[in-house]
């Protein structure tokens, strides 16, 4: 119960920080973006809105990750939930929350694809400046829907999982199985004769989710390497461009690198670790709550690289803070 209070506090704090920072970032993008940012500003606003919706849903339903052997669950309490106590509604919301996780896999890849098209001078960059941008923005929606539908249809609550975790929940968490809903795989199901049987549905679901994660990481790594190799070439070939524009391209690249490290550390790696431990039947127990904390913290940290690295936004923030401090000092005087 003490740990749950810590988790709740971190989720609330992260949500407040995420709402504050993403709102400021959206305002900065709309009012302070340089003209040569182009359609990338719409993509940035799109991502910030995604993070706002995700972080609000996260704090409302307060999902907690739980790992026990070959069982890996996303659990939501039904007795003290901030949004509703209706189990069927919470089950759908659990699936939607998982879908957001899958959508972020598409978001991360999309950012690097755009940057690669810019620095490589690809003609495909024009597809971000007309009606075809709808296709690009639909990629996170598609990956999110695939993830959410798969988990809802293939790895929802079952009697086998109830029997496997009810005693653990009661002894370690003082929680009754009837007071929660959950979604997650149970890979190796124990039979009455003591043998183990591989759950085909769980295996298929995990393969699909791992495939989405690996595709996302592959696009990120491929595009990042290509961006790095092409960036100097791009700046050399386009020497006639203003120094401000060249500097801005470097700022975007560095911001994107940091924005990639954040989800890799806070989302990709913890999720992959839990998935692999589930497949290998390794019991993580209370350590699995780490993923609950990292996915809550992620949207609070993600806006910072753009706000602090891109000069136009950094200067605007500095001016606002300086003005506020000056007014506060004068009023006190």
C-alpha positions as CSV (number, residue, x, y, z in Angstrom):
1,X,0.0,0.0,0.0
2,X,2.9,2.3,0.8
3,X,4.4,1.6,-2.6
4,X,1.1,2.3,-4.3
5,X,1.0,5.7,-2.7
6,X,4.4,6.5,-4.1
7,X,3.3,5.3,-7.5
8,X,0.1,7.5,-7.3
9,X,2.2,10.5,-6.3
10,X,4.6,10.1,-9.2
11,X,1.7,9.6,-11.6
12,X,0.0,12.8,-10.4
13,X,3.2,14.8,-10.4
14,X,4.2,13.6,-13.8
15,X,0.7,14.3,-15.2
16,X,0.7,17.9,-13.8
17,X,4.2,18.5,-15.2
18,X,3.3,16.9,-18.6
19,X,0.2,19.1,-19.0
20,X,2.1,22.2,-18.0
21,X,5.1,21.6,-20.2
22,X,3.2,20.3,-23.3
23,X,0.8,23.2,-23.1
24,X,3.7,25.7,-23.0
25,X,5.4,23.8,-25.9
26,X,2.2,24.0,-28.1
27,X,1.9,27.7,-27.4
28,X,5.6,28.2,-28.3
29,X,5.2,26.2,-31.5
30,X,2.2,28.3,-32.6
31,X,3.6,31.7,-31.6
32,X,7.4,31.5,-31.7
33,X,8.3,28.9,-34.4
34,X,10.8,30.1,-37.1
35,X,9.3,30.2,-40.6
36,X,11.7,27.5,-41.9
37,X,10.3,25.0,-39.4
38,X,7.7,24.3,-42.0
39,X,5.2,21.5,-41.6
40,X,7.3,20.0,-38.8
41,X,5.5,22.3,-36.4
42,X,2.2,20.5,-37.1
43,X,3.9,17.2,-36.4
44,X,5.3,18.5,-33.1
45,X,1.8,19.8,-32.0
46,X,0.3,16.5,-33.0
47,X,2.8,14.6,-30.7
48,X,2.3,17.0,-27.8
49,X,-1.5,16.5,-28.0
50,X,-0.9,12.7,-28.0
51,X,1.2,13.0,-24.9
52,X,-1.5,15.2,-23.2
53,X,-4.3,12.7,-23.8
54,X,-2.1,9.8,-22.8
55,X,-0.9,11.4,-19.5
56,X,-4.4,12.3,-18.5
57,X,-5.7,8.8,-19.2
58,X,-2.7,7.4,-17.3
59,X,-3.5,9.3,-14.1
60,X,-7.3,8.7,-14.4
61,X,-7.1,4.9,-14.5
62,X,-3.8,4.5,-12.7
63,X,-2.5,1.3,-14.4
64,X,0.1,-0.7,-12.6
65,X,2.4,-3.4,-14.2
66,X,2.8,-6.7,-12.5
67,X,5.1,-9.6,-13.5
68,X,5.0,-13.1,-12.1
69,X,6.9,-15.8,-14.0
70,X,5.4,-16.0,-17.5
71,X,2.6,-13.7,-16.5
72,X,2.8,-10.0,-17.3
73,X,-0.2,-7.8,-16.6
74,X,-1.4,-4.2,-16.7
75,X,-3.7,-4.0,-13.7
76,X,-6.3,-1.4,-12.8
77,X,-8.1,-1.2,-9.5
78,X,-11.9,-1.1,-9.6
79,X,-12.5,-0.1,-6.0
80,X,-10.7,3.3,-5.8
81,X,-10.4,4.3,-9.4
82,X,-10.5,8.0,-10.1
83,X,-12.7,7.6,-13.2
84,X,-15.1,4.7,-12.8
85,X,-15.7,1.4,-11.0
86,X,-17.4,-0.2,-14.0
87,X,-15.2,-3.3,-14.8
88,X,-16.2,-3.4,-18.5
89,X,-15.5,0.3,-19.0
90,X,-12.1,-0.1,-17.3
91,X,-11.3,-3.1,-19.4
92,X,-11.8,-1.1,-22.6
93,X,-9.8,1.8,-21.1
94,X,-7.0,-0.6,-20.2
95,X,-6.9,-1.7,-23.8
96,X,-6.9,1.9,-25.0
97,X,-4.1,2.8,-22.6
98,X,-2.1,-0.1,-24.0
99,X,-3.0,1.1,-27.5
100,X,-1.4,4.5,-26.7
101,X,1.8,2.7,-25.8
102,X,1.7,1.1,-29.2
103,X,0.9,4.5,-30.9
104,X,4.1,6.0,-29.4
105,X,6.1,3.4,-31.2
106,X,4.8,4.9,-34.4
107,X,5.3,8.4,-33.2
108,X,9.0,7.9,-32.5
109,X,9.7,6.4,-35.9
110,X,7.7,9.1,-37.7
111,X,9.8,11.9,-36.2
112,X,13.0,10.4,-37.6
113,X,11.5,9.6,-41.0
114,X,10.6,13.3,-41.4
115,X,14.1,14.5,-40.3
116,X,15.8,12.0,-42.7
117,X,13.7,13.3,-45.6
118,X,14.7,16.9,-44.8
119,X,18.5,16.4,-44.5
120,X,18.6,13.9,-47.5
121,X,16.7,16.3,-49.7
122,X,14.3,13.6,-50.6
123,X,11.3,14.7,-52.8
124,X,9.1,12.7,-50.4
125,X,9.3,15.6,-47.9
126,X,6.6,17.2,-50.0
127,X,4.2,14.6,-48.8
128,X,4.4,16.3,-45.4
129,X,3.3,19.6,-46.9
130,X,0.0,18.6,-48.5
131,X,-3.0,16.3,-47.9
132,X,-0.6,13.3,-47.7
133,X,0.4,14.4,-44.2
134,X,-2.8,12.7,-43.1
135,X,-1.2,9.4,-44.1
136,X,1.9,10.0,-42.0
137,X,-0.1,11.1,-39.0
138,X,-2.2,8.0,-39.3
139,X,0.8,5.7,-38.7
140,X,0.7,6.1,-34.9
141,X,-3.1,5.6,-35.0
142,X,-2.7,2.4,-36.9
143,X,0.1,1.0,-34.6
144,X,-2.0,2.0,-31.6
145,X,-5.1,0.3,-32.9
146,X,-3.3,-2.9,-33.8
147,X,-1.7,-3.0,-30.3
148,X,-5.0,-2.2,-28.5
149,X,-7.1,-4.6,-30.5
150,X,-4.6,-7.4,-30.1
151,X,-4.3,-7.1,-26.3
152,X,-8.1,-6.8,-25.9
153,X,-9.0,-9.8,-28.0
154,X,-6.1,-12.1,-27.3
155,X,-4.8,-11.5,-23.7
156,X,-7.8,-10.3,-21.7
157,X,-8.8,-11.8,-18.3
158,X,-9.1,-15.6,-18.0
159,X,-9.8,-18.1,-15.3
160,X,-6.3,-19.5,-15.6
161,X,-4.7,-16.2,-14.8
162,X,-7.2,-15.6,-12.0
163,X,-6.2,-18.9,-10.4
164,X,-2.5,-18.2,-10.9
165,X,-2.3,-14.8,-9.4
166,X,-5.2,-14.6,-6.8
167,X,-3.1,-15.9,-3.9
168,X,-0.2,-13.7,-4.8
169,X,-2.4,-10.6,-5.0
170,X,-3.9,-11.4,-1.6
171,X,-0.7,-12.1,0.2
172,X,1.7,-9.5,-1.3
173,X,-0.7,-6.7,-2.2
174,X,-3.6,-7.3,0.1
175,X,-5.9,-7.1,-3.0
176,X,-8.7,-9.5,-4.0
177,X,-8.9,-10.7,-7.5
178,X,-12.5,-9.4,-7.8
179,X,-11.2,-5.8,-7.1
180,X,-9.1,-5.5,-10.2
181,X,-9.3,-5.9,-14.0
182,X,-6.2,-6.6,-16.1
183,X,-4.8,-7.3,-19.5
184,X,-1.7,-9.3,-20.2
185,X,-0.2,-12.5,-21.5
186,X,0.1,-15.8,-19.6
187,X,2.7,-17.6,-21.8
188,X,3.3,-21.0,-20.0
189,X,0.1,-22.2,-18.4
190,X,0.4,-24.8,-15.6
191,X,-1.9,-27.8,-16.2
192,X,-3.6,-30.0,-13.6
193,X,-1.0,-32.7,-14.1
194,X,1.8,-30.2,-13.4
195,X,2.9,-29.9,-17.0
196,X,3.3,-26.6,-18.9
197,X,1.3,-25.6,-22.0
198,X,2.2,-22.7,-24.2
199,X,-0.7,-20.3,-24.6
200,X,-1.0,-19.7,-28.3
201,X,-3.0,-16.4,-28.0
202,X,-0.5,-14.9,-25.5
203,X,2.4,-15.9,-27.8
204,X,0.8,-14.3,-30.9
205,X,0.0,-11.1,-28.9
206,X,3.6,-10.9,-27.7
207,X,5.0,-11.5,-31.1
208,X,2.8,-8.7,-32.6
209,X,3.8,-6.3,-29.8
210,X,7.5,-7.1,-30.0
211,X,7.3,-6.8,-33.8
212,X,5.9,-3.2,-33.4
213,X,8.7,-2.3,-30.9
214,X,11.5,-3.7,-33.1
215,X,10.1,-2.0,-36.2
216,X,10.0,1.3,-34.3
217,X,13.6,0.9,-33.0
218,X,14.8,-0.2,-36.5
219,X,13.3,2.9,-38.1
220,X,14.8,5.1,-35.3
221,X,18.3,3.6,-35.6
222,X,18.3,3.6,-39.4
223,X,17.0,7.1,-39.8
224,X,19.3,8.4,-37.0
225,X,22.4,7.0,-38.6
226,X,21.3,8.3,-42.1
227,X,20.5,11.7,-40.6
228,X,23.9,11.9,-39.0
229,X,25.7,10.9,-42.2
230,X,23.6,13.2,-44.4
231,X,23.5,16.2,-42.2
232,X,27.1,17.4,-42.9
233,X,26.6,16.6,-46.6
234,X,23.3,18.6,-46.5
235,X,25.0,21.6,-44.9
236,X,28.0,21.4,-47.3
237,X,25.9,21.2,-50.4
238,X,23.7,24.0,-49.2
239,X,26.4,26.5,-48.2
240,X,24.3,29.3,-49.6
241,X,21.8,28.8,-46.9
242,X,21.9,31.3,-44.0
243,X,23.8,30.4,-40.9
244,X,20.6,30.7,-38.9
245,X,19.0,28.0,-41.0
246,X,22.0,25.7,-40.8
247,X,22.2,26.2,-37.0
248,X,18.5,25.5,-36.8
249,X,18.8,22.2,-38.6
250,X,21.5,21.1,-36.1
251,X,19.3,22.2,-33.2
252,X,16.5,20.0,-34.5
253,X,18.8,17.1,-34.9
254,X,20.2,17.3,-31.4
255,X,16.7,17.8,-30.0
256,X,15.6,14.7,-31.8
257,X,18.5,12.7,-30.5
258,X,17.7,13.5,-26.9
259,X,14.0,13.0,-27.6
260,X,14.8,9.5,-28.8
261,X,17.0,8.6,-25.9
262,X,14.2,9.5,-23.5
263,X,11.7,6.9,-24.9
264,X,14.4,4.3,-25.5
265,X,15.4,4.5,-21.8
266,X,12.0,5.0,-20.3
267,X,9.7,2.9,-22.7
268,X,11.5,0.7,-25.2
269,X,14.1,-0.9,-22.9
270,X,11.9,-1.5,-19.8
271,X,9.1,-2.9,-21.9
272,X,11.5,-5.2,-23.8
273,X,13.0,-6.3,-20.5
274,X,9.6,-7.3,-19.0
275,X,8.6,-9.0,-22.2
276,X,11.8,-11.1,-22.3
277,X,11.5,-12.0,-18.7
278,X,8.0,-13.1,-19.3
279,X,9.1,-15.3,-22.2
280,X,12.0,-16.7,-20.1
281,X,9.6,-17.3,-17.2
282,X,11.7,-15.0,-14.9
283,X,9.8,-13.7,-11.9
284,X,10.3,-9.9,-11.4
285,X,7.7,-9.4,-8.8
286,X,7.6,-5.8,-7.4
287,X,10.5,-4.8,-9.7
288,X,7.9,-4.7,-12.6
289,X,6.5,-1.5,-11.1
290,X,9.5,0.3,-12.7
291,X,7.7,0.3,-16.1
292,X,4.7,1.9,-14.4
293,X,6.9,4.7,-13.2
294,X,8.9,5.2,-16.4
295,X,5.9,5.4,-18.7
296,X,4.3,7.9,-16.4
297,X,7.5,10.1,-16.3
298,X,8.1,9.9,-20.1
299,X,5.5,12.6,-21.2
300,X,6.7,15.0,-18.5
301,X,10.3,14.8,-19.8
302,X,9.7,14.6,-23.6
303,X,8.9,18.3,-24.3
304,X,12.1,19.5,-22.5
305,X,14.6,18.8,-25.3
306,X,12.6,20.9,-27.9
307,X,12.0,23.7,-25.4
308,X,15.6,23.9,-24.3
309,X,17.7,23.1,-27.4
310,X,15.8,25.0,-30.1
311,X,17.0,28.6,-29.8
312,X,13.8,30.4,-30.6
313,X,11.8,28.5,-27.9
314,X,14.7,28.8,-25.4
315,X,15.0,32.5,-25.8
316,X,11.2,33.0,-25.6
317,X,11.1,31.1,-22.3
318,X,14.1,33.0,-21.0
319,X,12.4,36.3,-21.8
320,X,9.2,35.2,-20.1
321,X,11.0,34.1,-17.0
322,X,13.2,37.2,-16.9
323,X,10.1,39.5,-17.3
324,X,8.2,37.6,-14.5
325,X,11.2,37.8,-12.1
326,X,11.7,41.5,-12.8
327,X,8.0,42.3,-12.2
328,X,8.1,40.2,-9.0
329,X,11.2,42.0,-7.7
330,X,9.7,45.4,-8.5
331,X,6.4,44.6,-6.7
332,X,8.3,43.4,-3.6
333,X,10.4,46.6,-3.7
